């Protein structure tokens, strides 16, 4: 027998072969969304979950909200089919909305604006499965200035399941550009 051997699990026959490792994240790409009013993460493929990681990003519009839409057939979908729920820790607010034209990943109107700096991730699971409504989860921390910080977590669903999604479109609510610093990295792993 080859492979890693695990601890004895109480069987009379002795040691058992360890279960093969799986589910590791694979790096796909990285970029700086510098001076872009919006940017797309595309290339979602069947059988994979995707994680988009934002590191030390910013926008030029103070008080902006980070928004997200699904991309289907190379087009960001603007219909009112987005629903989400989240918690904003800087003021213990809970937010929920349905029939929206995008997901709000970082809520600006409650004092947790993302203007200065923000980092976090968006996790999209089973995005390429037609017949299943696309879902995402997110977790962001941001700094409005040296004394105001916000932490935002949430979950969203796109209420259309007739087409699989090809990617995600990110933009800010004030129409500003993303700053010259920061990176956005994409990772994927095999879906369960």
N, C-alpha and C positions, 0 to 999 in steps of 0.2 A: 504494500500500500504506500502511495506517495502522498505528499501534502502535509499540512500542519496538523499536529496532533493536539487535541484539546485535553483538558483535565478529565480524570475519571468521573463519570456521572453516575456512579453507583451500579453499573451493570456488571454482572458476573464475568462477562467476556473481557473486561478491561477497558482500555481507552478507545475512544471513538474519533474518527476523522472530523476535524472542525468544518463547519459550514463555509462554503466559498464566500469570499467578500463580494459585495455588489453595491450598487447605488451610489457610487462615488461621482462627485461633480467633475465634469470635464470642461476646461476652459475653451471658449469658442472665439471670442474677440474682445478688444478693448479700444476705446476711442475717447477723445475729448470733444464734447459737444459745443466747442467754442463758437461764439457769435451766431449760433443757430437759434432761430425763433422756436423751432420744434425739431425733434429728431425721432427717427424710427428705429426700432429694433425688430428686424425681420429674419426670416429664415427658419421659423418654427417648423419642426418636422414631426411626423407621426411617431408615437412611442416614446417621446421625451417630455420631461418637465423642464422649464427654463427659469433661471434666476438672474435678474438684472441688478447689478450692484453699483450704487452711486457712491463715489469717494470724494469728499471735499468739493462738491459742486456748488455753484451759485447761479443766480440770475441777476440781470441788470435792473429788473423792476422790483423795487422794494415793496414788501407786502404782498407779493404774488403767491398764488397757490399752485402747487405742482399738480397738474392734471394728466390723465391718461385715457386713451381710447384704444379699442381693438382695431386691428387692421385685417380686413377680409378682402380677398381679391385685389390686393395692392392699394386699397383705399381705407383711410381712417373713417370709422363709422361714427356719424354724428347724431344718430337717432336717439330718442329719449328712452333708451332701453338699459340704462346703467343703474344699478342699485348698489348701495354700500352701507356699511356700518363701521364705526371706529371710535377710538378713545384718544383724546388729546390731553396729555398729562400736565401741561403748564397751567391749566385752569380746571382740571378734572372734568372736562366737558365730554359728553357722549354725543356723537353725531350719527344720524341715520337718514338716508334719503333714497327715494325710489323715483323712477321715471326721469332720470337726469341725462344730460347729453355727454357726460364723461364721469370718470371716477375722480374724486378729490383725494389725492394721496397725502398732501400736506396742507391742512386747512389754514389759510391766512387770516380769515376774518376774526379769529378768536385770540389773536395775539401771538400766534406761533408762526409768523411769517418765515418763509425760507430764504428771503432776500440775501442775507449775508453769506451764510454757509449752510449746507445740509449734506447728510450722508444717510445711507440706508439701502434697502433692497425691495424689490418686487418679485414675488414668486408666482409664476403662472403654471398651473398644473393641468395636464391633459388638454393643451390648447388646440391640438390638431385632430380632435375627435368630433366629427360631425354627429349631431344628435345629442350632445351633452353641452349645456350652456357653459361658456368659458367662465372660469373663476380665477381671481388673483387674491393674494394676501400681500400686505406691505408693512414695513417697519421703518420709520424715518426719525431722525433727530435733526434739529435745526437751531440756528442761532440768528435772532433778529438783530441783536447788538450785544455788547458785552454783558448786559444784565438780563436779557430776556431769551429764554431757551424754550424749545418745545419738543415734545416727543409724541409721535403719532403712529398708531398701529391701526390696521383695519383689514377688512375683507370686502370683496366686491364680486358681483355677478353681472354678466352681460346677458340679458334675457332673450337672446336670439340663439337658437341652437341648430339652425338649418345649415350653416356653413362652419367649417373649422376656421380658426383664426390663423393668420400668417405671421403676426407679430403685434407689437404694441407701439403706440404713438404717444410721446411725452411732450408737453408744452406747459407754459405758465399762463395763469389767468389774466395777467396784465399785458400780455403780448410782448414782453421783453425778451431779450436774447439770453441764452445761457452764458455764463462767464467764461473767461479765458483759462481758468484753472479747473482742476478736477478731472476725474475719469469715470467712464461708465464701462463696466465689464459685463460680459454675458457668459453664463455657464449653463450647461445642460447635463441632465442625467436621465437614465432610462426610467420610464414610468413603471409603476408597479402593475 
